[in-house]
Amino acid sequence: MNRYDQVFTRLRKSGEAAFIPFAVAGDPDATVSEAILKAYVDGGADILEIGYPFSDPIADGPVNQRGAQRAISAGITPSSFFRLIKSIRQYSEIPIGLLLYANTVNHLGNRTFCKKAAEAGIDSLLVADMPPEEYDDLGEAMRETGLSRVFIVSELTPQERMRMICNQVDAFVYVVSRLGTTGTGTTLSGSVGATLRKLKAVTDKPLAVGFGISTPDHVREVVAAGADGAIVGSALVRLVEEHLAHPGKLSEVLSEKVRAYKKATRIPTASDR
C-alpha cells in the first residue's frame, strides 16, 4: 500500500476528504520555499502538490506563472530542487506529488529523473503536457522506481476515455473544475458534480478536484459533490506573492489558511442535509 492508499483509506474511515495545497518549488527562494511547504504540513495538509518551475507552464494561470518565474530567477536547479524535497520528506511522511512539464523530465532523461525523484521522496508525477498515450518510456521508468501516476480529466473527457485514463492511475485522478488554466475564482463550475458522477461510474480511484478552488466554501462544495480531495494552488501562491516584502510572517499565515481549508473537508452525512 503506497502513501496515497494509506491517506485516502484513513480519511474515508474518518469521514473526510484530502486537502492538497500546491506550491511552486523554490518560490520565492529555496529557504522560504522550504518554510512554505513545512507550514502546509503543520496546518494539516493531507498531501502536498509541488510544482517544478518551468518557463512556459501552459496549464498554469498568471499567479502560478509568476511563482515559477520567481523560482527560476532565484536560481533553482535540479540539484537544489531534489535537496528541497529530501528536506520535506525528512519532515513528514505525507504523500508528495510533483506537477511538471515534459521538458523538465527530458532534460535529465526519464530514468535519471525518476530515480532522483524517488530517492528524494516524491510519490507521484503529473506531467501536465503529456497524455497517457505518450507515457510508454516514462511510465516504465516510473514503475521501475515505484512512482505513482496522476492524470487529468475534465468535463469534456468522454466517459470511455475517462475509463482508460483512470485504469492507468495509481495515486489519484486530477479532476479540473473548469476549462482553462489554474487560477482563483469566485464561483465553481456547475459541471463538477456531473463530471464526478461520470468518473464514479467507471472507477473507484480517488478523485481530487483542482483549478479555481479558492475558498473553504469551494472546498465544501467539491467535497459535497463527491470529491475525495480538494486541491488549492493559486490562492496560496498569491499569499506568497503578497508577503514577499515580509516573508517572516508567511509560515503563520499559510498554516492558518491551510487549517481553514482542512476544516472544510468533512464529508457531509445524512444528518447534515
C-alpha positions, 0 to 999 in steps of 0.5 A, a space after each residue: 500500500 503506497 502513501 496515497 492508499 494509506 491517506 485516502 483509506 484513513 480519511 474515508 474511515 474518518 469521514 473526510 476528504 484530502 486537502 492538497 495545497 500546491 506550491 511552486 518549488 523554490 518560490 520565492 527562494 529555496 529557504 522560504 520555499 522550504 518554510 512554505 511547504 513545512 507550514 502546509 504540513 503543520 496546518 494539516 495538509 493531507 498531501 502536498 502538490 509541488 510544482 517544478 518551475 518551468 518557463 512556459 507552464 501552459 496549464 498554469 494561470 498568471 499567479 502560478 506563472 509568476 511563482 515559477 518565474 520567481 523560482 527560476 530567477 532565484 536560481 533553482 536547479 535540479 540539484 537544489 530542487 531534489 535537496 528541497 524535497 529530501 528536506 520535506 520528506 525528512 519532515 513528514 511522511 505525507 504523500 508528495 506529488 510533483 506537477 511538471 512539464 515534459 521538458 523538465 523530465 527530458 532534460 535529465 532523461 526519464 530514468 535519471 529523473 525518476 530515480 532522483 525523484 524517488 530517492 528524494 521522496 516524491 510519490 507521484 508525477 503529473 506531467 501536465 503536457 503529456 497524455 497517457 498515450 505518450 507515457 510508454 518510456 516514462 511510465 516504465 521508468 516510473 514503475 521501475 522506481 515505484 512512482 505513482 501516476 496522476 492524470 487529468 480529466 475534465 468535463 469534456 473527457 468522454 466517459 470511455 476515455 475517462 475509463 482508460 485514463 483512470 485504469 492507468 492511475 495509481 495515486 489519484 485522478 486530477 479532476 479540473 473544475 473548469 476549462 482553462 488554466 489554474 487560477 482563483 475564482 469566485 464561483 465553481 463550475 456547475 459541471 463538477 458534480 456531473 463530471 464526478 458522477 461520470 468518473 464514479 461510474 467507471 472507477 473507484 480511484 480517488 478523485 481530487 478536484 483542482 483549478 479555481 478552488 479558492 475558498 473553504 466554501 469551494 472546498 465544501 462544495 467539491 467535497 459535497 459533490 463527491 470529491 475525495 480531495 480538494 486541491 488549492 494552488 493559486 490562492 496560496 501562491 498569491 499569499 506568497 506573492 503578497 508577503 514577499 516584502 515580509 516573508 517572516 510572517 508567511 509560515 503563520 499565515 499559510 498554516 492558518 489558511 491551510 487549517 481553514 481549508 482542512 476544516 472544510 473537508 468533512 464529508 457531509 452525512 445524512 444528518 447534515 442535509 
